[in-house]
Amino acid sequence: MSRSYSATVMKMRDNEAAIAVRDLSRSFNRLDPAVRGWRRLVPGWRGHLASVALHPVCFEVARGERVALIGPNGAGKSTTIKLLTGILHPSGGTARVLGLVPWEARTDLAFDIATVFGQKSQLWYHLPPRSTFELLRHVYDLDASVVRRRVAELTERFGLGDLLDRPVRTLSLGERMRCELAAALLHAPRLAFLDEPTIGLDVVARQSVRAHVREMNARDGTTIFLTSHDAADIEQVCDRAIVLQAGRIAFDGPISTLRDRFVRVRSIDVRFVDPVAAPGTVPPGTELVEMEPQRWRLEVEGASTAVGPVVAWVIAHAPVADVQVADPPMEDVIAAIYRDTDAVDPESRRGGNP
């Protein structure tokens, strides 16, 4: 595999967004089970129905952004990534990834992107990872000294020292995933597509992967496009989330506002200076869920602006030693996204999705 770009083409690509998607869609044909038996009776009748995996969507990802693509199984996440990496052709619309149309220039694009699919290996099954890295050196036409340095860095980061010379077939899922990540990052990609990158990893390995992804983004400006069911991956790695539901964009915005859209309950823990009696009433939209002589825990429904008046009411009720306002954990946010397909006001959607 080899390539060459003119200076003009490279300059044009450098000025573009990392990902630009315009009305991108994908449908699949599936055999209708109700008509399978008729195929033998009606020559030429295939009995196929269209199944829409991705409705027309529009979004952009700037260079250097860290974006999470979130949604339940079947929402269209994997289809989107396969379209953006050139594995699939769209049914409609278009996309440019680092200035290239991915399904038209998949080979050229491969030099600048990394793809990690948690459920699909890119390592040679019967070879040790070290041999795979050497093969990839030739695939990407990399200098041997550069590869040695990068392998050393990745080995230290992911703890690969005792794994490099073991056949991949003997590795556990967590061990294999660490080697998968190293292989994907060996050629220093400008854009990394990470589909469930921490699946099968223990807590320490997951933290290491997240730290390396953040460092790669900060040091090299690598754009991150991540899908994961792990709430910590989303919260610790990404700044922005795109939520897919039934093949449509339901939300596109900062991670910090995701809770406001999908989980409308916050808790307020209050510790009083002296014991206090139970209040006769509480502010609207507020519930007193725990009460001790010197401690209350209240739950407040609504956006973050609703918390202020409740805190003011508490302070006015009795002398306060401490107040803590807690957002719902990201796990609750993800659960709400999967549970509620109408959680987002349509006006908050971007990209012209219905």
C-alpha positions in Angstrom: 0.0 0.0 0.0 1.4 3.3 -1.0 0.2 6.8 -1.7 1.3 10.3 -2.6 -0.6 13.6 -2.3 0.1 16.9 -4.0 0.7 19.9 -1.8 -2.5 21.5 -3.1 -4.6 18.4 -2.2 -3.0 18.2 1.3 -3.6 21.9 1.9 -7.3 21.6 0.9 -7.7 18.6 3.2 -6.1 20.4 6.2 -8.6 23.2 5.9 -11.6 20.9 6.1 -13.5 19.5 9.0 -12.4 16.1 10.2 -15.9 14.7 9.4 -18.6 16.4 7.4 -21.9 14.5 6.9 -24.7 15.7 4.7 -28.1 13.8 4.5 -26.2 10.5 4.9 -28.5 7.5 5.0 -28.4 3.7 4.7 -31.1 1.1 4.1 -30.7 -2.7 3.9 -32.9 -5.2 2.1 -34.1 -8.1 4.2 -36.1 -11.1 3.2 -39.7 -10.8 4.5 -40.3 -14.1 6.5 -44.0 -14.0 5.5 -43.2 -14.5 1.8 -40.3 -16.9 1.9 -42.5 -19.9 0.8 -43.8 -18.0 -2.2 -40.4 -17.7 -3.8 -40.7 -21.2 -5.2 -44.2 -20.4 -6.6 -43.6 -17.0 -8.1 -40.5 -17.0 -10.3 -38.4 -13.8 -10.0 -40.2 -12.6 -6.8 -37.5 -11.9 -4.3 -39.8 -10.8 -1.4 -37.4 -8.2 0.0 -38.4 -5.3 2.3 -36.3 -2.2 2.9 -35.0 -1.8 6.5 -33.8 1.7 7.3 -30.7 1.6 9.5 -29.8 5.3 9.2 -32.2 8.1 8.2 -30.7 11.2 6.5 -28.4 12.8 9.1 -26.2 15.8 9.1 -23.3 16.7 11.4 -19.7 17.9 11.4 -16.8 17.1 13.6 -14.0 19.6 13.8 -10.4 18.6 13.8 -9.2 17.8 17.3 -12.7 17.2 18.7 -13.6 14.3 21.0 -17.1 13.1 20.1 -19.1 10.2 21.5 -21.8 8.6 19.3 -24.4 7.2 21.8 -27.5 5.1 21.3 -29.1 1.8 22.1 -28.4 -1.3 20.0 -29.9 -0.9 16.6 -29.8 2.9 16.7 -27.4 3.1 13.7 -24.0 3.7 15.5 -22.1 0.8 13.8 -23.7 1.6 10.4 -22.5 5.3 10.8 -19.0 4.2 11.6 -18.9 1.7 8.7 -20.0 4.4 6.3 -17.4 6.9 7.6 -14.6 4.4 7.3 -15.7 3.3 3.8 -16.7 -0.2 4.7 -20.3 0.5 3.5 -21.7 2.6 0.7 -24.6 4.9 1.6 -28.1 4.7 0.2 -28.2 8.5 0.0 -26.3 11.7 0.9 -22.6 12.1 1.2 -19.7 12.4 3.7 -16.2 13.6 3.7 -13.6 12.3 6.2 -10.3 14.2 6.3 -11.3 15.7 2.9 -12.0 12.3 1.3 -15.2 10.5 0.4 -14.6 7.3 2.4 -16.2 4.7 0.2 -14.4 6.2 -2.9 -11.0 6.5 -1.3 -10.9 3.9 1.4 -7.2 2.9 0.8 -5.9 6.5 0.9 -8.1 7.2 4.0 -6.6 4.2 5.8 -3.3 6.0 6.2 -4.8 8.7 8.3 -7.4 7.0 10.4 -7.5 4.2 13.0 -10.4 1.9 13.5 -10.9 -0.3 16.6 -13.9 -2.5 16.7 -14.3 -4.2 20.1 -15.9 -7.2 18.6 -13.7 -7.6 15.5 -10.0 -8.3 15.5 -7.5 -6.7 13.2 -4.6 -8.9 14.5 -3.4 -12.0 12.8 -4.9 -14.8 14.9 -1.9 -17.3 14.8 0.9 -14.7 15.0 2.1 -12.8 18.1 1.4 -9.1 18.2 5.0 -8.2 17.5 4.8 -9.9 14.1 1.6 -8.0 13.4 3.2 -4.7 14.2 6.1 -5.6 11.8 3.6 -6.4 9.1 1.8 -3.2 9.7 5.1 -1.3 9.4 5.3 -2.5 5.8 1.6 -1.9 5.1 1.9 1.7 6.2 5.4 2.1 4.8 6.8 3.3 8.1 10.5 3.7 9.0 11.7 0.8 11.3 13.2 3.2 13.9 9.8 5.1 14.1 8.0 1.9 14.6 10.4 0.7 17.3 9.9 4.0 19.2 6.1 3.8 18.9 5.9 0.2 19.9 8.0 1.0 23.0 5.6 3.9 23.9 2.5 1.8 23.3 3.9 -1.2 25.2 4.6 0.9 28.2 1.2 2.6 28.1 -0.9 -0.5 27.7 1.3 -3.0 29.6 2.1 -5.2 26.6 5.6 -6.4 27.7 4.6 -10.1 28.3 2.1 -10.2 25.4 4.1 -9.2 22.4 5.5 -12.6 21.7 2.4 -14.7 22.5 0.1 -15.9 19.7 -3.0 -13.8 19.6 -5.1 -17.0 19.9 -3.8 -17.5 23.4 -4.7 -14.0 24.7 -7.7 -13.1 26.7 -10.2 -10.6 25.4 -8.8 -7.9 27.6 -5.2 -8.7 26.5 -6.2 -8.8 22.9 -8.0 -5.4 23.1 -4.9 -3.8 24.5 -2.9 -5.1 21.5 -5.7 -4.1 19.1 -5.4 -0.5 20.3 -1.6 -0.5 19.9 -1.9 -1.9 16.4 -4.5 0.7 15.4 -2.4 3.6 16.8 0.9 2.4 15.4 0.8 4.7 12.3 -0.1 7.9 14.4 -3.6 8.4 12.8 -5.1 11.9 12.5 -8.6 10.5 13.3 -9.5 7.5 15.5 -12.8 5.6 15.2 -13.1 3.7 18.5 -16.1 1.3 18.7 -16.3 -0.1 22.2 -12.5 0.2 22.7 -12.6 -0.8 26.4 -14.7 -3.9 26.1 -13.3 -6.8 28.1 -10.7 -4.6 29.9 -10.2 -4.5 33.7 -10.5 -1.2 35.6 -6.8 -0.4 35.4 -6.6 -1.1 31.7 -9.7 1.0 30.9 -8.2 3.9 32.8 -5.0 3.5 30.8 -6.8 3.4 27.5 -8.8 6.5 28.3 -5.7 8.4 29.5 -3.8 7.5 26.3 -6.7 8.6 24.1 -6.9 12.0 25.9 -3.1 12.3 25.7 -3.1 11.5 22.0 -5.8 14.1 21.4 -4.0 16.8 23.5 -0.4 16.1 22.2 -1.1 15.2 18.5 -4.5 16.8 17.9 -5.9 13.5 16.9 -9.7 13.6 16.4 -11.6 11.1 18.4 -14.9 9.5 17.3 -16.0 7.0 19.9 -19.0 4.7 20.5 -19.4 2.9 23.8 -22.0 1.6 26.3 -19.5 2.4 29.1 -20.6 5.7 30.7 -17.0 6.4 31.9 -15.6 6.2 28.4 -18.1 8.8 27.3 -17.7 11.1 30.3 -13.9 10.9 30.7 -12.9 10.9 27.0 -15.3 13.1 25.1 -16.5 16.7 25.3 -19.5 16.3 22.9 -22.2 13.7 22.3 -24.3 12.8 19.3 -27.3 10.7 20.3 -28.8 8.3 17.7 -32.2 6.9 18.3 -33.9 4.7 15.6 -31.4 6.0 13.0 -32.0 9.7 13.7 -30.1 12.3 15.6 -31.9 13.0 18.9 -29.3 15.2 20.4 -26.0 16.8 19.4 -24.2 19.0 22.0 -21.8 19.2 24.9 -21.6 16.3 27.3 -22.2 18.8 30.1 -25.7 19.5 28.9 -26.6 15.8 28.2 -27.9 15.4 31.8 -30.3 18.4 31.3 -31.8 16.8 28.2 -32.2 13.2 29.4 -32.3 13.2 33.2 -34.3 15.9 34.9 -33.6 15.0 38.6 -30.8 16.4 40.8 -30.2 15.7 44.4 -29.4 18.2 47.1 -27.7 17.0 50.3 -28.0 19.5 53.2 -26.3 19.3 56.6 -27.7 21.7 59.2 -25.9 23.3 62.1 -28.6 22.2 64.6 -31.4 19.6 64.4 -34.4 20.9 62.4 -38.1 19.9 62.2 -39.7 18.5 59.1 -40.9 21.3 56.8 -44.6 21.7 56.2 -44.2 22.0 52.5 -41.4 22.0 50.0 -40.9 24.0 46.8 -42.8 22.8 43.7 -41.0 20.0 41.8 -39.1 19.1 44.9 -39.3 15.9 47.0 -37.8 15.4 50.5 -36.5 11.8 50.1 -34.4 11.4 53.2 -34.6 13.3 56.5 -32.5 13.0 59.7 -32.4 15.5 62.6 -29.5 17.5 61.0 -29.5 16.2 57.4 -31.9 16.3 54.5 -31.7 14.9 51.0 -34.0 16.4 48.4 -34.6 15.6 44.7 -35.3 18.4 42.3 -37.0 17.9 39.0 -36.2 20.3 36.1 -33.2 22.0 34.6 -30.2 23.2 36.5 -31.7 26.7 37.0 -34.4 25.1 39.2 -31.8 24.1 41.8 -31.0 27.7 42.9 -34.4 28.6 44.4 -34.5 25.3 46.3 -31.1 25.9 47.8 -32.2 29.4 48.7 -35.3 28.0 50.4 -33.2 25.5 52.4 -30.8 28.2 53.6 -33.8 30.4 54.7 -35.3 27.5 56.6 -32.5 27.0 59.1 -28.8 27.6 59.5 -26.9 25.4 57.1 -23.4 23.8 57.7 -23.0 22.4 54.2 -24.9 22.0 50.9 -24.0 19.7 48.0 -25.8 19.5 44.7 -25.2 16.3 42.8 -25.8 15.6 39.1 -27.1 12.2 38.2 -24.3 9.7 37.3 -23.6 9.2 33.6 -24.9 5.7 34.0 -28.4 7.1 34.7 -28.1 9.4 31.7 -27.2 6.5 29.4 -30.1 4.4 30.8 -32.5 7.3 30.2 -31.3 7.7 26.6 -31.9 4.0 26.0 -35.3 4.0 27.8 -36.9 7.2 26.5 -36.9 7.9 22.7 -38.8 11.1 23.2 -36.6 12.6 26.0 -35.3 15.4 23.8 -37.2 18.4 22.5 -37.1 18.3 18.7 -35.9 21.9 18.6 -32.6 20.8 20.3 -31.7 18.5 17.4 -29.2 19.6 14.9 -28.6 18.7 11.3 -32.2 18.9 10.0 -33.3 15.6 11.4 -37.0 15.0 11.9 
